[in-house]
Amino acid sequence: MPENTGPVGAQHGAEDATLQAAYSAFIQHTVACAQCRTEGMDCVDAGELRQAYRAAKRLAEKAR
């Protein structure tokens, strides 16, 4: 399989970075949020972060 180089490689790298940042933000929030930890379910902020992660994941999958 050919390597992703040039503009295509840069685009895939940016998509991967966006996906990782969205996932990381969600995980960091749920670890730090008392409501998420004590109730065992997502608070409003965590729900929005989860949706952002899922949207980034869908975009990354579509592009490949």
C-alpha positions as CSV (number, residue, x, y, z in Angstrom):
1,M,0.0,0.0,0.0
2,P,1.5,3.4,-1.0
3,E,2.3,5.8,1.8
4,N,0.3,8.9,2.2
5,T,2.5,11.7,1.2
6,G,2.2,15.3,0.1
7,P,-1.2,17.0,0.5
8,V,-3.1,13.7,1.1
9,G,-0.7,12.7,3.9
10,A,-1.0,16.1,5.5
11,Q,-4.8,15.9,5.3
12,H,-4.9,12.5,6.9
13,G,-2.4,13.6,9.6
14,A,-4.7,16.6,10.4
15,E,-7.7,14.4,10.6
16,D,-5.9,12.0,12.9
17,A,-4.8,14.8,15.1
18,T,-8.3,16.3,15.3
19,L,-9.8,12.9,16.1
20,Q,-7.2,12.3,18.9
21,A,-7.7,15.8,20.3
22,A,-11.5,15.3,20.5
23,Y,-11.2,11.9,22.1
24,S,-8.6,13.2,24.6
25,A,-10.8,16.1,25.5
26,F,-13.7,13.8,26.2
27,I,-11.6,11.4,28.4
28,Q,-9.9,14.2,30.3
29,H,-13.3,15.7,31.1
30,T,-14.9,12.5,32.3
31,V,-11.9,11.9,34.6
32,A,-12.0,15.4,36.1
33,C,-15.8,15.9,36.3
34,A,-17.3,15.0,39.6
35,Q,-20.8,14.6,38.1
36,C,-19.6,12.2,35.4
37,R,-17.6,10.2,38.0
38,T,-20.2,10.0,40.7
39,E,-23.3,9.5,38.6
40,G,-21.7,7.1,36.1
41,M,-23.2,8.9,33.1
42,D,-22.2,11.9,30.9
43,C,-23.0,15.4,32.0
44,V,-24.0,17.9,29.4
45,D,-20.4,18.9,28.6
46,A,-19.3,15.3,28.3
47,G,-22.2,14.6,26.0
48,E,-21.2,17.5,23.7
49,L,-17.5,16.3,23.8
50,R,-18.6,12.8,22.9
51,Q,-20.7,14.1,20.0
52,A,-17.7,16.1,18.8
53,Y,-15.5,13.0,19.0
54,R,-18.1,11.0,17.0
55,A,-18.4,13.7,14.4
56,A,-14.6,13.8,14.0
57,K,-14.5,10.0,13.7
58,R,-17.2,9.9,11.0
59,L,-15.3,12.6,9.0
60,A,-12.0,10.7,9.2
61,E,-13.7,7.5,8.1
62,K,-15.4,9.2,5.2
63,A,-12.1,10.7,4.0
64,R,-10.5,7.3,3.7
